[in-house]
Amino acid sequence: MQRAYFKWFSPVLKKDMELLVFGHAGTRVLFFPTRAARFYDYENWKVIDAIKDRIEAGEMQIICVDSVDHQSFYNRSIFPAERIRRHMQYEQYITQEVLPFSEENNPGSSLFVAGCSLGAYHAVNIAFRHPHLFTKVVGMSGRYDLTVARGVFLDLFDGYSDEDVYFNMPNQYLSNLKDPDILNQLKQLEIIIAIGIEDAFLEDSKSLSSILWSKQIWNALYIWDGEAHKAKFWRKMVQIYF
């Protein structure tokens, strides 16, 4: 299996960013890491190995990106408005730097996006904000409104909200979405949501699915036994949903 490491200074984020690319051809899969995880963790957790045969066969190419969650959502030393601004800079890094890089690396290939835990939030949010860029989105064990506390998982904005926060919480902005062009683009997406029945974010996933159906947007919600918020489950999920 071809494996390549890349690092460059991001003009948008004003810092070095790293990523790993697995595979030589096929559909590009932009893969966001979990909360506080790194670009190499899916490899370490054998999630990449779970789909190694398909990668080697040239069916897909996995792009494991890093995050700046410790500088945005989980940075309690800055005001919530600054947290969401840092996140939006991260989105620009993905759309303006990573995606053009991946297209140059693998020209003409289709693109889908995926993630686990907070990575599922990243995947779903960027796909819904830029549906024309992607063909498919897979959210595994995800939380789709970071302003709502779930069990031990706190409101990441401490009760604060503004327009930027609103338009980055899928379970908020989707409810009021009426633009026919964007709705039509969302209807072209293959949307897969997977969650454990004992997962703290079960209600987030169920709400997301319900909101999508209320807009007549097809999606598949798969509820697994147990918590299913662990790498051993994600190894199985990628084999089924990728």
C-alpha positions as CSV (number, residue, x, y, z in Angstrom):
1,M,0.0,0.0,0.0
2,Q,1.4,3.4,-1.0
3,R,1.9,5.7,1.9
4,A,3.0,9.3,1.6
5,Y,3.6,12.0,4.3
6,F,3.2,15.7,3.5
7,K,3.9,18.8,5.5
8,W,3.7,22.5,4.6
9,F,3.2,25.9,6.2
10,S,-0.4,26.8,5.8
11,P,-0.8,30.5,4.8
12,V,-4.4,30.4,6.2
13,L,-3.6,28.9,9.6
14,K,-0.1,30.4,9.9
15,K,1.3,27.2,11.1
16,D,2.8,23.9,9.8
17,M,0.2,21.3,8.9
18,E,0.7,17.6,8.3
19,L,-1.2,14.8,6.6
20,L,-0.9,11.3,5.3
21,V,-2.1,9.9,2.0
22,F,-2.7,6.2,1.6
23,G,-3.2,4.8,-1.9
24,H,-2.3,5.7,-5.5
25,A,-5.7,6.1,-7.2
26,G,-9.4,5.9,-6.9
27,T,-12.0,8.0,-5.1
28,R,-10.4,10.4,-2.7
29,V,-11.6,10.1,0.9
30,L,-11.0,13.1,3.1
31,F,-10.7,11.6,6.6
32,F,-11.0,13.9,9.7
33,P,-9.5,12.7,13.0
34,T,-11.3,12.3,16.2
35,R,-11.4,14.7,19.1
36,A,-7.8,15.6,20.2
37,A,-6.4,13.0,17.8
38,R,-3.8,13.4,15.1
39,F,-3.5,12.7,11.4
40,Y,-1.6,9.4,12.1
41,D,-4.1,7.9,14.6
42,Y,-6.3,6.0,12.1
43,E,-3.2,4.3,10.9
44,N,-2.1,3.5,14.5
45,W,-5.6,2.2,15.3
46,K,-5.5,-0.1,12.2
47,V,-8.6,1.6,10.7
48,I,-6.6,2.1,7.5
49,D,-5.5,-1.5,7.5
50,A,-9.2,-2.5,7.6
51,I,-9.6,-1.2,4.1
52,K,-6.1,-1.9,2.9
53,D,-7.1,-4.3,0.1
54,R,-9.4,-1.7,-1.5
55,I,-6.7,1.0,-1.2
56,E,-4.1,-1.3,-2.8
57,A,-6.6,-2.2,-5.6
58,G,-6.9,1.5,-6.5
59,E,-10.5,1.8,-5.4
60,M,-9.8,4.7,-3.0
61,Q,-7.2,7.0,-1.7
62,I,-7.4,8.0,1.9
63,I,-6.3,11.5,3.0
64,C,-5.8,11.7,6.8
65,V,-5.7,15.3,7.8
66,D,-4.7,16.9,11.1
67,S,-7.0,19.3,13.0
68,V,-6.6,22.5,15.1
69,D,-9.4,21.5,17.5
70,H,-7.1,22.3,20.5
71,Q,-6.8,25.8,19.1
72,S,-10.5,26.2,18.3
73,F,-13.3,24.3,20.0
74,Y,-11.2,23.0,22.9
75,N,-9.3,26.3,23.6
76,R,-10.9,27.5,26.8
77,S,-8.3,30.3,27.1
78,I,-10.0,32.3,24.3
79,F,-13.5,33.7,23.9
80,P,-16.0,31.5,22.1
81,A,-16.2,33.9,19.1
82,E,-12.5,33.4,18.6
83,R,-12.9,29.6,18.8
84,I,-15.4,29.5,15.9
85,R,-13.2,31.9,13.9
86,R,-10.3,29.6,14.3
87,H,-12.5,26.7,13.2
88,M,-13.6,28.7,10.1
89,Q,-9.9,29.3,9.2
90,Y,-9.4,25.5,9.5
91,E,-12.3,25.0,7.0
92,Q,-10.5,27.4,4.6
93,Y,-7.3,25.4,5.0
94,I,-9.2,22.3,3.9
95,T,-11.0,23.9,1.0
96,Q,-8.2,26.2,-0.2
97,E,-5.2,24.1,0.5
98,V,-5.9,20.4,1.1
99,L,-8.5,19.8,-1.6
100,P,-6.6,21.5,-4.4
101,F,-3.5,19.5,-3.3
102,S,-5.4,16.3,-3.4
103,E,-6.9,17.0,-6.8
104,E,-3.5,17.7,-8.2
105,N,-2.2,14.5,-6.7
106,N,-5.2,12.4,-8.0
107,P,-6.7,14.4,-10.9
108,G,-10.3,13.7,-12.0
109,S,-11.2,11.6,-9.1
110,S,-14.4,11.9,-7.1
111,L,-14.3,13.0,-3.5
112,F,-16.1,12.0,-0.4
113,V,-15.6,13.0,3.3
114,A,-15.7,11.0,6.5
115,G,-14.8,11.2,10.2
116,C,-15.3,9.6,13.6
117,S,-16.4,11.3,16.8
118,L,-15.5,15.1,16.4
119,G,-14.2,14.1,13.0
120,A,-17.7,13.1,12.0
121,Y,-18.8,16.7,12.9
122,H,-16.1,18.1,10.7
123,A,-17.1,15.8,7.8
124,V,-20.8,16.5,8.0
125,N,-20.4,20.2,8.5
126,I,-18.0,20.7,5.6
127,A,-20.1,18.5,3.3
128,F,-23.3,20.3,4.1
129,R,-21.7,23.8,3.8
130,H,-20.0,22.8,0.5
131,P,-22.2,20.0,-0.9
132,H,-21.1,20.7,-4.5
133,L,-17.5,19.5,-3.6
134,F,-18.5,16.0,-2.4
135,T,-20.3,13.0,-3.6
136,K,-20.7,11.3,-0.2
137,V,-20.3,11.9,3.5
138,V,-19.9,9.3,6.3
139,G,-20.3,10.4,9.9
140,M,-19.4,7.8,12.5
141,S,-20.1,8.3,16.3
142,G,-20.7,12.0,15.6
143,R,-22.0,15.1,17.5
144,Y,-23.6,17.6,15.2
145,D,-24.4,20.5,17.6
146,L,-21.4,21.4,19.7
147,T,-23.5,23.9,21.7
148,V,-25.5,21.1,23.4
149,A,-24.0,19.3,26.3
150,R,-24.2,15.5,26.1
151,G,-23.3,13.5,29.2
152,V,-19.7,14.3,30.1
153,F,-19.3,16.3,26.8
154,L,-19.7,20.0,27.5
155,D,-21.2,22.8,25.4
156,L,-18.0,23.9,23.6
157,F,-19.1,27.5,23.4
158,D,-20.1,28.0,27.1
159,G,-23.6,29.2,26.2
160,Y,-22.4,31.7,23.6
161,S,-23.9,31.9,20.1
162,D,-23.6,34.1,17.1
163,E,-24.1,33.8,13.4
164,D,-20.8,32.0,12.8
165,V,-21.6,29.4,15.5
166,Y,-25.1,28.9,14.1
167,F,-24.0,28.4,10.6
168,N,-21.5,25.7,11.7
169,M,-23.9,23.6,13.7
170,P,-25.6,21.2,11.2
171,N,-28.5,20.4,13.6
172,Q,-29.2,24.1,13.8
173,Y,-28.8,25.6,10.3
174,L,-30.3,22.6,8.5
175,S,-33.7,23.1,10.2
176,N,-34.2,26.5,8.7
177,L,-32.5,25.8,5.3
178,K,-34.9,26.8,2.5
179,D,-32.5,27.7,-0.4
180,P,-33.7,25.4,-3.2
181,D,-30.3,25.2,-4.9
182,I,-28.5,24.1,-1.7
183,L,-31.3,21.7,-0.9
184,N,-31.0,20.2,-4.4
185,Q,-27.2,19.9,-3.9
186,L,-27.7,18.1,-0.6
187,K,-30.1,15.7,-2.2
188,Q,-27.3,14.6,-4.6
189,L,-25.1,13.6,-1.6
190,E,-25.0,10.0,-0.3
191,I,-25.3,10.6,3.5
192,I,-24.5,7.9,5.9
193,I,-24.7,8.3,9.7
194,A,-23.5,5.5,12.1
195,I,-23.8,5.5,15.9
196,G,-23.9,3.2,18.8
197,I,-27.2,2.8,20.7
198,E,-25.4,3.6,24.0
199,D,-23.3,6.4,22.5
200,A,-23.6,9.8,24.2
201,F,-24.3,11.3,20.7
202,L,-27.1,9.1,19.7
203,E,-29.7,11.9,19.9
204,D,-27.5,14.1,17.7
205,S,-27.4,11.5,15.0
206,K,-31.1,10.8,15.3
207,S,-31.9,14.5,15.1
208,L,-29.7,15.0,12.1
209,S,-31.4,12.1,10.3
210,S,-34.8,13.4,11.1
211,I,-34.0,17.0,10.0
212,L,-32.7,15.7,6.7
213,W,-35.8,13.6,6.1
214,S,-38.0,16.6,6.9
215,K,-36.2,18.3,4.0
216,Q,-36.7,15.2,1.8
217,I,-33.0,14.6,1.8
218,W,-32.1,10.9,1.6
219,N,-29.9,9.6,4.4
220,A,-29.1,6.3,6.1
221,L,-29.0,6.1,9.8
222,Y,-27.3,2.9,11.2
223,I,-27.6,2.3,14.9
224,W,-25.0,-0.2,16.2
225,D,-25.2,-2.3,19.4
226,G,-23.3,-1.0,22.4
227,E,-21.5,2.3,22.6
228,A,-19.6,1.8,19.3
229,H,-17.4,4.8,20.0
230,K,-14.2,2.9,19.7
231,A,-11.6,2.1,17.0
232,K,-12.6,-1.6,17.0
233,F,-16.1,-0.5,15.7
234,W,-14.7,2.1,13.3
235,R,-12.6,-0.6,11.7
236,K,-15.8,-2.4,10.9
237,M,-17.7,0.7,9.9
238,V,-15.2,1.8,7.2
239,Q,-15.4,-1.7,5.7
240,I,-19.1,-1.3,5.3
241,Y,-19.7,2.4,4.6
242,F,-16.6,3.4,2.6
